[in-house]
Amino acid sequence: MSYLKALLPTQDKHHWGQLHGCSTSMVISDAISQHDGLVVVLTPDTLSAQAILHETQFFHGSQSDFLSFPEWETLPYDIFSPHEDIISDRISALHALPTLTHGCLILPAATCMQIIPPQEFINAVSLVINQGDRQSLEELRNTLFATGYHHVSKVTLRG
C-alpha cells in the first residue's frame, strides 16, 4: 500500500474506517513497516485489541516490537483486584515502552482514561534477571519480599 508511505511522515494521526475482516490489521502492519517510530493503535474494546494484536503480528511476521496494554476489566468500585495476568501484562508494557523506538502499542480506548504509575515507580519495583546473572539467594529473596512477593513452598499463582 504505497499511499501510506506518503501519508505517515507528514501526518500525526490517521483514522481508517469501513475496513472488513483482517484488512484493518493488514493496513496497520503496513503502517508499522513504513514508519520509523512507534505506531499507537486505539481500539474500541479489549476483544478488538487482542484480535488486532494477533492479526497484525501475523501480517508483520514478527511478535517482537508489539506491546499490548490491556484495560483492568474491573470497575472502580469492585471489591476484587484485576486478574494477575492483566497486572503482569500492564507492568511489562510500562517497563518496555520507554525503550521501544519502533513497533506498535495496541490498547483499548478505556485504558487511556486510567491513571498509570510514573516511570520511576515502575523502574523501582521491576526486577530483571538475565541468563548468566549471579545474585545471592538471600539478596534475591529480600528484593522479592520488598516488592510484594511472599515466600511459599510451592508456586501456584503468577505474582
LINDAWO-V526910 format. One record per backbone hydrogen bond with DSSP energy under -0.5 kcal/mol. CO is the residue of the C=O (numbers start at 1). NH is the residue of the N-H. E is the energy in kcal/mol with one decimal. If there is no record, write none. Layout:
BEGIN
<<CO/NH/E> <CO/NH/E>>
END
This chain:
BEGIN
<<1/4/-1.3> <1/5/-0.5> <2/5/-0.5> <2/6/-0.9> <3/7/-1.2> <4/8/-2.8> <5/9/-0.7> <7/10/-0.8> <7/11/-1.5> <20/23/-1.9> <21/24/-0.6> <22/26/-2.0> <23/27/-2.2> <24/28/-2.3> <25/29/-2.5> <26/30/-2.0> <27/31/-2.3> <28/32/-2.4> <29/33/-2.0> <30/34/-1.6> <31/35/-1.2> <37/103/-1.1> <38/40/-0.5> <39/41/-0.5> <39/105/-2.6> <40/42/-0.5> <41/107/-2.5> <43/109/-2.9> <45/49/-1.7> <46/50/-2.5> <47/51/-2.2> <48/52/-2.6> <49/53/-2.3> <50/54/-2.3> <51/55/-2.6> <52/56/-2.6> <53/57/-2.2> <54/58/-1.8> <55/59/-2.5> <56/60/-2.7> <57/61/-1.7> <57/62/-0.9> <63/66/-0.8> <65/104/-2.6> <67/106/-2.8> <68/70/-0.6> <69/108/-0.5> <75/78/-1.9> <83/87/-1.9> <84/88/-2.5> <85/89/-2.5> <86/90/-2.3> <87/91/-2.3> <88/92/-2.5> <89/93/-2.2> <90/94/-2.5> <91/95/-2.2> <92/96/-2.1> <93/97/-2.4> <94/98/-0.6> <96/99/-1.2> <96/100/-0.7> <97/100/-1.1> <99/101/-0.7> <103/39/-2.4> <104/67/-2.7> <104/106/-0.5> <105/41/-3.1> <106/69/-2.1> <107/43/-2.0> <108/111/-1.3> <108/112/-0.6> <109/112/-1.2> <110/113/-1.1> <111/114/-1.5> <118/121/-0.7> <118/122/-1.7> <119/123/-2.6> <120/124/-2.0> <121/125/-1.9> <122/126/-0.7> <127/129/-0.6> <128/130/-0.5> <130/133/-2.1> <136/140/-2.4> <137/141/-2.6> <138/142/-2.3> <139/143/-2.1> <140/144/-2.5> <141/145/-2.4> <142/146/-2.2> <143/147/-1.1> <144/149/-2.5> <145/148/-1.4> <150/152/-0.6> <154/156/-0.5>>
END
